[in-house]
Amino acid sequence: MRDELEHVGITVFERGWLSSNNVLLRGDAHQGAVVVDTGYWTHAEQTVALLRHALAGAPLRRILNTHLHSDHCGGNAAVQGAFDCGIDVPAGEAAAVDEWDENKLTYAATGQHCPRFRRAGVLKAPGEIQAGRWCWQLISSPGHDPESVALYQPELQVLISADALWENGFGVVFPELEGESAFEHVGSTLQAFARLDVRWVIPGHGAPFADASGAIDRANRRLESFVAEPLVHALHAAKVLIKFRLLETHSESWQTLCAWLSTAPYFGMLHERYFAVMQREDWVRGLVDQMCARGALVQRAGRVFNI
């Protein structure tokens, strides 16, 4: 699959779960190349190195962000500085980027960091954009993020789905954590994807895959479980926030981890909305114990380690 994608000018840098995948869309000498998403800020130096190696001196004209969660745009500033390229963001995020409103951009709410960058344009869905050798359709894909945009190339039958569709699910539905109804948006996005003729899916995390219909079926079943039991989604979201923190820091003392979680508003919202009957630290200990039992983390001598 990767060889076939390379043949049509698409290079996928599959990253670890701390950083989103980066998708390089190669152009000719006139058009230049475009990269979709740039990963987390702690991997920015590596992202620049990957692009330099792949481009081998060819220009990078633009960064396209599917959405502005920190693991998808944290490398923007470094890549923009290295290649002097423009950045296009979803239209609904333009004002927040221009003002650098970390509340609207969710960096304050998640307790995560993203270096400030300058945008040049916007992605309006539905619409089209020339990116690399091909013209791509822009598809509104709300749910995980209300402004998320997917890219679809009908001739190649390639869908760049970001976190709206993975091979086994989709990203946390963050608006639900704020009390907004968003599960139906996940469903409508999956329906929109199901109407496409897709040969390859390039997700925001994980390897590219070919069975789009199977992935959509699995995602719909996961969505049904969240709709039936919102508490299941809330537990999942809390564990994702803990895991992301440990992916970044590798290990934390118990006191440091609890202190960080106390400053992450999304985590506080989850506790207050769903688990307020438990003391915060007892709840966190229970979550970490569950994650250790499943092999996602390990505890030793008062520290919690990512594995």
C-alpha positions as CSV (number, residue, x, y, z in Angstrom):
1,M,0.0,0.0,0.0
2,R,2.7,2.5,0.9
3,D,4.5,1.8,-2.4
4,E,1.3,2.5,-4.3
5,L,0.8,5.7,-2.3
6,E,4.4,6.8,-3.0
7,H,3.8,6.1,-6.7
8,V,1.0,8.7,-6.8
9,G,3.0,11.3,-4.8
10,I,1.8,10.6,-1.3
11,T,4.3,9.9,1.6
12,V,2.9,9.0,5.0
13,F,5.1,9.5,8.0
14,E,3.5,7.2,10.6
15,R,4.3,8.7,14.0
16,G,3.8,7.4,17.5
17,W,0.5,8.2,19.3
18,L,2.0,11.4,20.9
19,S,2.2,12.9,17.4
20,S,-0.3,12.6,14.6
21,N,0.7,11.1,11.3
22,N,2.2,13.6,8.7
23,V,1.1,13.2,5.1
24,L,3.4,14.7,2.4
25,L,1.6,15.5,-0.8
26,R,4.3,15.9,-3.5
27,G,4.0,18.4,-6.3
28,D,6.0,19.4,-9.3
29,A,8.6,22.2,-9.4
30,H,5.9,24.8,-9.9
31,Q,3.4,23.6,-7.3
32,G,5.8,22.5,-4.6
33,A,4.8,20.1,-1.8
34,V,2.1,20.3,0.9
35,V,2.1,18.5,4.3
36,V,-1.0,17.6,6.2
37,D,-0.5,18.0,9.9
38,T,2.8,18.4,11.8
39,G,2.6,16.4,15.0
40,Y,3.3,17.4,18.6
41,W,5.7,20.1,19.5
42,T,8.2,17.9,21.3
43,H,8.7,16.0,18.0
44,A,9.1,19.2,15.9
45,E,12.8,18.8,15.3
46,Q,12.2,15.2,14.0
47,T,9.3,16.4,11.9
48,V,11.5,19.0,10.2
49,A,14.2,16.3,9.6
50,L,11.8,13.9,8.1
51,L,10.5,16.5,5.7
52,R,14.0,17.7,4.7
53,H,15.0,14.1,3.9
54,A,11.9,13.3,1.9
55,L,11.9,16.6,0.0
56,A,15.6,16.4,-0.8
57,G,15.7,20.2,-1.5
58,A,12.3,20.5,-3.1
59,P,10.2,23.4,-1.7
60,L,7.4,22.9,0.9
61,R,4.7,25.4,0.0
62,R,2.1,24.8,2.6
63,I,0.9,23.1,5.8
64,L,-2.7,22.0,5.9
65,N,-4.2,21.3,9.3
66,T,-7.1,18.9,9.5
67,H,-7.9,20.4,13.0
68,L,-5.9,22.2,15.7
69,H,-5.4,19.7,18.5
70,S,-1.9,20.0,19.7
71,D,-0.8,16.6,18.4
72,H,-1.7,17.7,14.9
73,C,-0.3,21.3,14.7
74,G,2.4,21.4,17.4
75,G,5.1,21.2,14.7
76,N,3.6,24.1,12.7
77,A,5.9,26.8,14.0
78,A,9.1,24.8,13.5
79,V,8.1,23.6,10.0
80,Q,7.0,27.1,9.0
81,G,10.3,28.5,10.3
82,A,12.4,25.8,8.5
83,F,10.6,26.0,5.1
84,D,9.0,29.5,5.1
85,C,5.7,28.0,4.1
86,G,2.1,29.1,4.6
87,I,-0.4,27.4,6.9
88,D,-4.1,26.8,6.2
89,V,-6.4,26.0,9.1
90,P,-10.1,25.1,9.2
91,A,-12.1,28.3,8.6
92,G,-13.9,28.1,12.0
93,E,-10.5,28.2,13.8
94,A,-9.0,31.2,12.0
95,A,-10.0,33.9,14.5
96,A,-8.8,31.8,17.5
97,V,-5.4,31.4,15.7
98,D,-5.1,35.0,14.9
99,E,-5.9,36.0,18.5
100,W,-4.0,33.0,19.8
101,D,-6.9,32.1,22.2
102,E,-5.7,29.0,24.0
103,N,-9.1,28.5,25.6
104,K,-10.9,28.3,22.2
105,L,-8.0,26.2,20.8
106,T,-8.3,23.8,23.7
107,Y,-4.7,23.9,24.8
108,A,-5.6,25.4,28.2
109,A,-8.4,22.8,28.6
110,T,-6.2,19.8,27.9
111,G,-3.2,21.1,29.8
112,Q,-1.1,20.7,26.6
113,H,1.3,23.1,24.7
114,C,1.4,24.3,21.2
115,P,3.9,26.9,20.0
116,R,2.2,29.9,18.4
117,F,2.2,30.0,14.6
118,R,0.9,32.3,11.8
119,R,-1.8,31.2,9.5
120,A,-2.0,32.2,5.8
121,G,-5.3,30.9,4.7
122,V,-8.3,28.7,5.6
123,L,-9.8,25.4,4.6
124,K,-13.5,25.7,3.8
125,A,-15.6,22.5,3.7
126,P,-17.3,21.6,1.5
127,G,-14.8,22.8,-1.0
128,E,-11.7,21.8,-3.0
129,I,-8.0,22.5,-2.8
130,Q,-5.0,21.8,-5.0
131,A,-2.4,20.0,-2.8
132,G,0.6,18.4,-4.4
133,R,-0.3,16.8,-7.8
134,W,-3.9,16.4,-7.1
135,C,-7.1,18.3,-6.4
136,W,-8.7,17.2,-3.1
137,Q,-12.2,17.6,-1.8
138,L,-12.6,19.1,1.6
139,I,-15.1,17.3,3.8
140,S,-16.5,18.7,7.1
141,S,-15.9,15.9,9.7
142,P,-17.1,17.2,13.1
143,G,-17.4,15.0,16.2
144,H,-13.9,14.5,17.6
145,D,-13.4,18.2,16.9
146,P,-16.2,20.5,15.7
147,E,-14.1,22.2,13.0
148,S,-12.3,19.1,11.7
149,V,-11.8,18.7,8.0
150,A,-11.0,15.5,6.0
151,L,-9.4,15.4,2.5
152,Y,-10.6,13.1,-0.2
153,Q,-9.1,12.5,-3.7
154,P,-11.8,10.8,-5.8
155,E,-9.5,9.6,-8.7
156,L,-7.1,8.0,-6.2
157,Q,-9.9,7.0,-3.9
158,V,-7.8,8.2,-0.9
159,L,-9.3,9.6,2.3
160,I,-7.2,11.5,4.8
161,S,-9.5,11.1,7.7
162,A,-7.4,12.5,10.6
163,D,-9.1,11.6,13.9
164,A,-12.6,11.3,12.6
165,L,-11.9,7.7,11.6
166,W,-9.2,5.2,12.6
167,E,-8.9,1.6,11.7
168,N,-10.4,0.8,15.1
169,G,-12.5,3.8,16.2
170,F,-12.0,7.5,16.3
171,G,-10.7,10.2,18.6
172,V,-12.3,11.3,21.9
173,V,-15.4,13.4,21.3
174,F,-14.1,16.4,23.1
175,P,-17.3,18.6,22.8
176,E,-19.1,16.0,24.9
177,L,-16.7,16.6,27.7
178,E,-17.9,20.2,27.8
179,G,-21.6,19.1,27.9
180,E,-22.2,19.7,24.2
181,S,-24.1,17.1,22.3
182,A,-21.7,15.8,19.6
183,F,-22.2,12.1,19.3
184,E,-24.6,12.7,16.5
185,H,-21.9,14.7,14.6
186,V,-19.7,11.6,14.8
187,G,-22.5,9.6,13.3
188,S,-23.1,12.1,10.4
189,T,-19.3,12.2,9.7
190,L,-19.2,8.4,9.5
191,Q,-22.2,8.4,7.1
192,A,-20.5,11.0,4.9
193,F,-17.4,8.8,4.7
194,A,-19.5,5.7,3.9
195,R,-20.8,7.5,0.8
196,L,-17.3,7.9,-0.6
197,D,-15.6,5.3,-2.8
198,V,-12.5,4.7,-0.7
199,R,-9.6,2.5,-1.5
200,W,-7.1,3.7,1.1
201,V,-7.6,5.5,4.4
202,I,-4.8,7.5,5.9
203,P,-5.8,8.1,9.6
204,G,-4.5,10.6,12.0
205,H,-2.9,7.8,14.0
206,G,-1.9,4.3,13.1
207,A,-1.0,2.8,9.8
208,P,-2.9,3.5,6.5
209,F,-5.5,0.8,5.8
210,A,-7.7,-0.4,3.0
211,D,-10.9,-1.7,4.6
212,A,-12.8,1.6,5.0
213,S,-16.2,-0.1,5.3
214,G,-15.0,-2.4,8.1
215,A,-13.5,0.5,9.9
216,I,-16.7,2.5,9.6
217,D,-18.7,-0.4,10.9
218,R,-16.4,-0.7,13.9
219,A,-16.5,3.0,14.5
220,N,-20.3,2.9,14.4
221,R,-20.4,0.1,17.0
222,R,-18.1,2.1,19.2
223,L,-20.3,5.2,18.8
224,E,-23.4,3.2,19.8
225,S,-21.7,2.0,23.0
226,F,-20.8,5.6,23.9
227,V,-24.3,6.9,23.2
228,A,-25.8,4.0,25.3
229,E,-23.4,4.6,28.1
230,P,-21.8,8.1,28.2
231,L,-19.9,7.0,31.3
232,V,-17.9,4.6,29.1
233,H,-16.8,7.5,26.9
234,A,-16.0,9.7,29.9
235,L,-13.7,6.9,31.4
236,H,-12.1,6.5,28.0
237,A,-11.4,10.3,27.7
238,A,-9.9,10.4,31.2
239,K,-7.5,7.6,30.4
240,V,-6.5,9.2,27.1
241,L,-5.6,12.4,28.9
242,I,-3.4,10.5,31.4
243,K,-1.8,8.4,28.6
244,F,-1.0,11.4,26.5
245,R,0.7,13.1,29.5
246,L,2.8,10.0,30.1
247,L,3.6,9.7,26.4
248,E,5.1,13.2,26.6
249,T,6.9,12.9,29.9
250,H,7.6,9.1,30.0
251,S,7.3,9.0,33.7
252,E,5.9,11.1,36.6
253,S,6.0,10.9,40.3
254,W,2.5,10.2,41.7
255,Q,2.4,13.7,43.3
256,T,3.5,15.4,40.0
257,L,1.0,13.5,37.9
258,C,-1.9,14.4,40.3
259,A,-0.7,18.1,40.4
260,W,-0.8,18.2,36.6
261,L,-4.2,16.6,36.3
262,S,-5.5,19.1,38.8
263,T,-4.6,21.9,36.4
264,A,-6.1,20.3,33.3
265,P,-9.7,21.6,33.0
266,Y,-11.0,18.8,30.9
267,F,-10.0,16.3,33.5
268,G,-11.7,18.4,36.2
269,M,-14.9,18.6,34.0
270,L,-14.9,14.8,33.7
271,H,-14.6,14.3,37.5
272,E,-17.2,16.8,38.4
273,R,-19.7,15.7,35.8
274,Y,-19.4,11.9,36.1
275,F,-17.4,10.9,39.1
276,A,-17.8,13.6,41.8
277,V,-18.9,11.0,44.4
278,M,-15.3,9.9,44.5
279,Q,-12.4,11.9,45.9
280,R,-10.2,13.2,43.0
281,E,-7.1,11.3,44.0
282,D,-8.9,8.1,44.7
283,W,-10.5,8.3,41.2
284,V,-7.1,9.0,39.6
285,R,-5.6,6.0,41.5
286,G,-8.4,3.8,40.2
287,L,-7.8,4.9,36.6
288,V,-4.1,4.4,36.8
289,D,-4.6,0.9,38.4
290,Q,-6.9,0.0,35.5
291,M,-4.4,1.2,33.0
292,C,-1.6,-0.7,34.6
293,A,-3.7,-3.9,34.7
294,R,-4.2,-3.5,30.9
295,G,-0.5,-3.0,30.3
296,A,-0.8,0.7,29.3
297,L,1.2,2.0,32.3
298,V,3.4,0.6,35.1
299,Q,3.9,1.8,38.7
300,R,7.2,1.5,40.5
301,A,8.5,3.1,43.7
302,G,6.0,5.9,43.7
303,R,6.3,6.7,40.0
304,V,4.0,6.0,37.0
305,F,5.7,5.0,33.8
306,N,4.5,4.9,30.2
307,I,5.1,1.6,28.4
